[in-house]
Amino acid sequence: MKVCFPTENLQGLDSVVFGHFGSAPGFVIVDTETLGVEEIQNGDQHHAHGMCQPVKALGGRQVDGIATGGIGMGALMKLQAAGLNVFRAMQGTVRQNVEMIQSGKLPQFTAAHTCAGHAGGGGCGHHH
């Protein structure tokens, strides 16, 4: 399974997972079976809140899932509509999160986990 992680930096499996999908500086795509890695700069990093185009940000690369600390409802719905699994990444490195996926311990996102917005005190689980 190919899983994409938003990351603070591009250092392969040692990249630190970024707290929010759409505004991540880059993405690391990992094949969870071979541990092959591909790195991408985020081409949609400076979008308006709620206007994330998650599939566009990946530059046409095909993945089976996304693992992120936070994501808005619109982006989650777009990814799920595209048939992708969306995992709730834990703080730490890509490697640590891949190990959790391999052992079946990384939970999938539901609507209850999404960002409602950042204005007016609205928050998301990854900002606490």
Buried (B, 14 or more C-beta within 10 A) or exposed (E): EBBBBBBEEBBBBEBBBBBBBBBBBBBBBBBBEEEEBBBBEBEBBEBEEEEBBBBEBBEEEEBBBBBBBBBBBBBBBBBBEEEBBBBBBBEEBBBBBBBBBEEEEBEEBEEEBBBEBEEEEEEBBBEE
